[in-house]
Amino acid sequence: MLGDFLEISISTPEILASVEFYERLGFRHAPVGETWQHPYAVMTDGRIALGLHQYIFPSPALTFVVPELRSKLGGFTEAGIEFAFCKTADDEFNEAGFTDPDQQMLTLLEARTYSPLRTGLGDSICGYFLEYRMGVRDCRISRDFWERMGLVTASTSPDRVTYVQLARSGLNLGLQQRRPTSAPQLVFIHEQSESLLPLLEARGIAFSRDTDHDTAGLIRIDTPNGLELLIRDRE
């Protein structure tokens, strides 16, 4: 139903500062088109694309490409979706958006807005991108919603209640039962996170080290855009 995953769309008041931040983490630029009138850049590590928009909107948003979008909106309405916005005029680039049960914005676009890089995996210093993780009030309700949207459950916590990971066409989505108001997280796996600390310090990237016995090896980095990066050792 959602089409192909495109990017995590992020609103930023200062796009140059945001670009520079992700460059220091080793993300690379993807070639962008001229779809948007506002300043726009895409940073990628080869597995995940971050669309940086100098434009105000509910952020971050999970953005998907749905060809012939206008003709397919009725299917979403029949599925009980209420659109927060819908732009389908002849002189507009077709896009629409709605929220999940925990107010995560999903955006649907008519076509791609950048060209993906043909690179290997792990191009950033953060390691292997695992998932986009967000807090949800009720894992079961949220899982049911995302499965209706076409994602497939990949793994769950032993109790099948506090955590679930779903996947679809380039997106791993982690649902963790916690305060939905907490910042969404980009989670990475690093072979040896301890070796990353001097590099983060040398590049001027502020971080905190979680020493809790249950999360040993966990590095937390706040981004300029309201996201948190989590880097943990491979189990």
N, C-alpha and C positions, 0 to 999 in steps of 0.2 A: 504493500500500500504506500509506503513512504518513498519508494524509489531508492536511488543510490545515495549513500552518505557523502556529503561534500566537505564540510568543515565544521569546526566549532567557531561560531561567529562571535566576536568579542568587540564590544563598544569601548573606544578609547578616546579620551579628550586630546591626547598628544601622541599621534601615531609614530612619530620619529623616535620618541622615548621608548615606546613599546617595541618597535622593531629592534632598536639597539639592545634592549634587554634580552630578547630571544636570540639575537646574534651572539651575545656573550655565552649563551647556553649551547651554541653550536647549531641552532636551527638555520635553515637556508631559505632563500627566497624562491617562490614559485612564480612563473610568469603570469601576470593578471591581464584581463581584458579591460574594456572600457564600458562595462555594464553600469557601474555606479558613478554618480556625479561627485560623491564625497571621496576623500582620500582613502585608499584601500590597499592593503598588502596582505600577502599570504606567507606564513612561515611554516616550514615543515621539517620533520626529522626523518621522513621517508615512510612513516606509518600513520601519523596524524597530521592534519592540516589545521592551522589556526588562522582564521580570517580576521584581520585587524581592521576595524572600521572606525574612522573618525566621524562618528554619527551616533546619535542617541537612540537606543532601542533596548528592550528587555534583554539583558546580557548576563551570562553567555547563552547563546541559542545553539541548538543542534540543527544544522541545515542540511537538507536533502534536495536532490534534483529529481523532479517529476516532469518528464517531457509531456507536452500537451496538457499542461496543468489545468487550464480552464475547464476542459472537458471532464476532468476527473474529480473536481471539487464536490460534485454531487454524491460521490461514493463516500467521502468523508462525512458529509452531512447525514447521510443515511446510517452511518455507523455511530451517530450521536455526537460528532465533533462540532463544537461551537467555535467559529473562527474569531480570533482577536483582531485580525485585519485581513483584508483581501483586496489585492490590487490586480485587476484584470482588464483595465481599459485598453483600447486598441493602441493608445500612445504610451502605454506603460510596460515596463518589464514585469511579466506576471510573477507575482509572489503572494503567498498567504502564510498565516501563522496561527498557531493555537497552543495551549498549554496542557501539560500532563496533570495528573491529580495533585502534584506537589509544586505546581506553577513553573515547571521547567518549560521554557519556550521552545517550540519546534517550528522551523521555518521551511517552507516548500518553495523552490525556485523552478522556473521553466527550463533553465539550462545552466551549464557550468559557467563559472565566472573566472576560472583560472585554469592553467594547464599543469597537470601533475608532473613532478620531476621523476625521471627514471633513475633512481638511486637505490643503493643498497639500504638495508635496515640499520638502525642505530647510528644515524649521522649526528645526533646531538650528544653532549657529554652526559646527559641524564640517564642514558641506558635504553632499555627496551620498553617502548610504550605499552602499558598493560591495559588501561581503561580510563574512561571518564567516569568518575565516581560522584554520586550525589546523595544527600540525605533525604530519606523519605519517611513519611509518618507510618505507613503500613506497607511492608514489603510485598505482601500478597496482592493488595489492591494495585500497587504500582506495577508489579510483574504482569498481572492480568492485562493492564492497559497496554504495556509495551508489547506483549505477545499479540494483542489484537492489531497492533501497528505493524506486525510482521517480524519482530525480533524473536530470536530463539534462545531459550535458556541454555546457558553453557555450563554453569556451575552454581552451587548454592552452599550456604553454611550448613553444618551438620544438623541444625535444628530447622533448616529450610524456612526460617522466619526472619532472621536478622540481616541476611545478606544474600543477594543473588546477582549473578553476572549474565547479561544477555548480549547477543551479538547479531550483527547484520552488515553485510557489504562494507567492511572497512571500519566499523564502529564496534568497540567493546564498551558496554554500558554497565557500570556497577551500581547497584542500589543497596544502600546501607541504611538500616533502620536507626535513625538518629534525628536530631533537630534539622528539619528541612531548611531552616534559615542559615545554617552553617555554609561556608563557601564550598562550591563544587571543587573537585580535585582532579588533577591529572596525575595518574599513578604510573611510575616507571620502576622497572627492575634493573638493578645494577649488579654486576658480577662481584664488585668489592667496593661498597660505598665509602669505606674509610679512606680509600685512595683518592676519592673525589674531593675531599675537603680542602686540601691545599690549592687545587685548581679553582674551586669556587672563591676562595679567599683572594687568589691572585687576580681573578677577573672582577672583583668587587661585587660579588653576588651575596647578599645577606641570607643567612640560613640559620636554622636551629636544629639541634641534634636531639632526638628523642631517646632518652636513656631508660625508658620503662622496659621492664624485662620482657613484656609481651610484644614490644615493637622495636627491639634492639636492631640497630642498623638503619633506622628510619631518619631521613633528612627531610625537613620541611622548608619550602621556599615560597614566600609570598610574591605574587606577580603584581605589576602595576594595574591590573585590570580586574581584581576581585577573585581571581583563581588562586588555588594553592597547589604547588607541586609537591608530590610525595615521592621520594626515591628510597626504595628499600632493597636490601640484599635478596638475592635468589635463595629460596628456601631449599 
